[in-house]
Amino acid sequence: MKTIIYWFRNDLRLTDNPAFSTACALAKHIVPVYIHDETLYESTRWGIARTSAHRQHFLSSALAGLNALLQQKGSTLIELRGNITEQLCTLISTLNPALGECEIHCENIAAPFEQDCVDQLRFAGVTVVETWQSSMLDFSQLPFKLDDVPDTFTTMRMQIEKHGLKARPTQALAERIPPLPNRLKDQAYTSINALAPASEVRKSAYPNAVNSFPYSEPAYFGSEQAAKQHLENYFSSQLPHTYKETRDQLSGIDYSTKFSPWLSIGSLSAPAIVEKLQHYEMEYGANKSTYWIWFELLWRDYFRLLHLKYGKLLYREQGISTHLTPTTQSATQRSRGQENFKKWCEGSTGSALVDAAMHELFSTGYLSNRLRQVVASFLIYDLNVDWRAGAAWFESQLVDYDVYSNQGNWLYIAGRGSDPRGGRRFNIQKQTHDHDPQGLYRTSWGGA
C-alpha cells in the first residue's frame, strides 16, 4: 500500500466525500493537506484581491472543524501557504526518501484556474488522481453526453426529470483513516488564517441592519459540524414548505435555506441535502417549495455541466454567445467604466436599492439572490461595465462564492451564457417597489 497526499480543495468534509474515502481505502498512510494559494491575496486585473476577510474567516472556521474531525480519527490537517505546485512538490520530496511511491488524490474542479493547478502538478511529474464529486447528480448517469449538454436549463431539467434521475447516494465516513507518516505525526496543527477578523468597516455604520448570514457566530461557522446542525435544524422546521414564497426576500436568516456557504467550500454536499429533503417530504409531504429546493440544486449542477462542456470559453467577454463579440473601448470609455465600477463596489452609484445592497455585501459578505441579480443587472446595463469585473467582486466578497455558479449567473444576466432571452435587464424602480416598498431595507443599509 502507498502513501497518499489527500489535497482538500472545495470538499472540506469527511462524510460523503468519495475521493477521500477512496484514498483511505488505498493508502497505508494519508497526509491530509490544505494549501492556501498565494494568488488569492494578490490584486487581479480589476484591482481587487480574489478573497476578502469574510471568505478568510469562513474558510478558517471550516478548516478548524475539519482538523478537529481528523484528530478524532488519529490524524491531523497540514496547512501550507504559497504556490500550490511548489508546496505539494516540496511535501512529496519530504516524504519520498523514506516512503517510496507517493501520489496526490483530490476532487475534480472543472474551472480553468483549478485545472491549471492540476496540469502544473502533472507537468512536474506528480501523479494526481481526481474524483468528480461536487454535483448533486451522478453525471455518469446523464441521459446525454457532456458534449451534448443542452444550452438552456429548462431543456436539461426536462430531460433529467423525464428519465427520473435522482441525487447520487451519500457515502458514510470512511471506517478508518490511515495514520500520518511517522515523520509528520508530531507536526502541530496551526491555522494559517487563525480566524481572520471579519471586516467591521461598514457594519458599525448600520446598527439597524440584519446580517443574513452571521458567519462569525459558531452556528454559522464553515465547519462540517455546523453545516450538519444547520441542515438538521432547517428540515426540523416548517421552512421547507414556504421556501418558494420567501426566497426573494431581501434580508433575514430564515427566508432562504442558507445552504450555499457550506456548499461552496464543500463542508456540506448536495446529495446530503437531498437525502434530508426526501425524508422531509415523506414525513410532511411535498409541495412547490420543497420541489424548488431540488430545482435550485439542479441549477447548481447545470452550471457545472456548462463548465464541463465549454471550459475556458465561459471566461471570455462574449462567453459562449455566438452573436456577440468583445468590444473595443476608447481610453475615455475605459476610464468611465473604472470609475463606475468603483462607485458600484462602494455603493455610491446614486441608486438607493443598489447602494444599500452593495453596502450589505461589503459589510457582511452576503447578499440575497434577488439583490445579486439586481446589482449585476445595474452594473452591466446601467453602468456599462464589463460583467467580468462584477464577477470578480463577487468572488472576492461572497462567503458562498462558488466558481461555477458565480460565472454561470453573471453570464446569464449578461446574455453571454445559457439564457435564451439573451440577457436579463432588471427595472430598478419595479424591483424597489416590489421588494422594498416601505424602504426598510434601503434605510437599514444606508441606501436611502
C-alpha positions, -999 to +999 in steps of 0.1 A: +000+000+000+011+035-007+013+069+009-014+093-004-015+130+000-051+140+001-054+176-011-085+191+003-099+218-021-136+227-021-146+195-002-139+203+034-157+174+049-152+138+058-187+125+054-199+119+018-165+126+004-160+098-021-125+109-031-113+109+005-129+076+012-112+060-018-079+074-008-083+060+027-091+025+013-059+025-009-034+041+014-011+029+041-005+065+051-027+095+044-014+131+045-045+155+047-034+188+034-049+222+025-029+248+005-037+285+010-030+296-026-009+328-025-026+342-056-058+346-037-043+375-019-029+393-050-046+420-069-064+410-101-067+429-134-097+446-118-076+460-089-091+438-062-079+407-043-096+374-050-105+368-014-117+391+014-117+389+052-152+375+050-141+345+030-109+340+050-129+339+083-154+314+070-127+292+055-106+293+087-136+281+108-142+253+082-105+242+084-105+242+122-136+220+121-120+197+096-089+193+117-110+185+148-127+157+129-094+143+116-079+144+151-108+124+164-097+097+139-060+099+149-049+122+120-044+159+116-047+186+089-015+200+074-020+236+063+005+252+039+006+285+022+023+296-011+024+284-047+003+252-049+026+233-071+057+242-052+042+234-018+029+200-028+061+190-046+081+200-016+058+179+006+063+149-017+100+153-017+100+153+021+080+121+021+096+102-008+130+093+005+116+072+033+083+062+018+087+055-018+058+059-041+036+089-032+006+103-051-020+131-047-058+125-046-083+153-048-116+164-061-120+174-097-128+211-102-137+219-138-127+256-139-097+270-157-076+281-128-082+250-108-075+228-138-043+247-145-031+238-109-035+201-116-019+204-150+012+220-134+015+192-109+013+166-136+038+185-157+061+184-127+058+146-128+033+142-099+006+115-101-027+132-095-059+112-091-091+134-095-126+124-085-157+143-096-180+147-066-193+183-062-226+177-080-260+165-068-265+141-097-242+113-108-230+127-141-222+092-154-259+085-154-270+116-175-293+109-205-269+129-227-231+131-233-213+161-218-206+175-253-244+175-258-254+193-226-284+214-236-277+251-238-308+260-219-316+250-183-352+241-190-343+216-217-318+200-194-342+199-165-370+183-186-346+156-197-334+149-162-369+147-148-382+126-178-355+100-170-362+102-133-327+109-123-321+113-086-293+126-064-264+102-061-264+082-028-244+097+000-214+078+014-207+073+051-175+084+067-145+062+060-143+035+086-106+040+091-084+070+083-048+058+078-023+075+100+002+102+091+037+090+082+059+089+113+079+120+102+047+141+102+030+128+133+045+154+156+036+183+133+013+206+153-018+219+137-018+257+132-044+276+112-027+298+086-055+324+089-064+317+126-100+330+122-091+362+103-113+390+118-144+399+098-144+434+083-162+458+105-156+488+082-192+494+074-212+471+097-209+496+126-224+523+104-257+503+100-268+493+135-304+485+125-294+463+096-299+425+097-269+402+090-285+375+069-255+351+074-236+359+106-206+337+099-187+350+130-212+331+152-205+295+159-238+283+144-226+297+111-190+287+111-178+270+080-172+236+095-189+203+086-202+201+122-220+235+119-233+225+084-248+193+097-265+211+125-279+237+102-292+210+079-309+192+108-324+224+121-338+235+087-355+202+080-368+200+116-388+232+109-416+241+085-394+264+065-390+239+036-428+243+029-425+280+025-392+284+007-406+293-027-428+321-012-400+336+009-368+331-012-370+365-029-370+384+004-340+408+009-328+401+044-331+377+073-319+343+084-349+322+075-361+335+041-338+311+023-321+278+031-287+293+036-270+261+025-249+279-001-220+290+021-214+254+033-219+240-002-194+265-016-165+251+004-178+216+005-184+212+042-219+201+031-227+180+000-257+185-023-267+148-020-268+152+018-293+180+014-315+159-010-314+130+014-328+152+042-353+168+017-366+134+007-371+123+043-389+156+050-412+151+020-420+115+032-429+127+066-446+161+060-455+159+023-441+176-008-452+209-023-439+236-047-415+248-021-398+215-014-396+209-052-380+243-056-351+233-033-344+205-057-348+229-086-322+252-072-297+224-066-303+213-102-294+248-114-262+244-094-255+212-113-263+228-146-236+254-142-211+226-135-222+209-167-217+240-187-181+242-173-175+206-183-188+213-218-173+248-225-144+253-201-124+284-207-150+298-232-171+307-202-145+332-192-143+352-224-160+386-225-185+372-250-189+339-231-205+312-251-226+336-271-222+334-309-239+367-315-216+390-295-180+399-300-157+416-275-160+454-276-131+478-282-133+508-258-116+542-260-094+554-232-123+577-220-148+548-220-123+526-200-118+554-175-155+559-171-160+522-167-134+520-140-150+549-121-184+534-124-171+500-112-155+517-082-188+535-073-207+502-077-183+484-053-185+512-028-223+516-030-221+552-042-240+549-076-269+571-066-294+542-069-307+537-034-315+500-037-282+491-054-262+512-030-279+496+000-272+461-014-235+469-021-232+482+015-246+449+028-223+428+006-192+447+016-201+447+053-212+411+057-200+390+027-236+380+019-264+392-003-298+378-012-303+361-045-328+387-056-304+415-049-275+398-066-294+398-098-305+434-094-270+448-087-255+426-115-280+439-140-274+475-129-236+472-133-239+457-168-268+476-183-270+509-164-233+515-157-220+497-189-192+479-170-177+446-181-196+418-164-163+400-156-154+429-132-187+423-113-180+385-112-145+393-097-160+415-070-185+388-060-156+362-060-138+385-036-166+393-012-192+364-011-188+339+017-207+315-005-186+321-036-188+291-060-168+293-092-194+275-113-225+293-101-208+327-100-196+325-135-228+309-148-251+335-131-231+365-144-231+351-179-268+345-176-276+381-166-252+395-192-267+374-220-235+357-227-244+323-213-274+300-212-302+325-211-325+320-241-337+356-238-302+370-244-298+387-210-318+399-180-321+436-175-339+445-143-361+476-139-347+491-107-378+511-099-400+480-103-376+459-081-376+486-055-414+488-055-419+450-054-393+441-028-387+472-006-419+492-009-416+507+026-379+515+022-369+494+052-340+477+035-327+508+019-328+527+052-312+499+071-283+497+048-278+533+040-292+534+005-320+559+011 
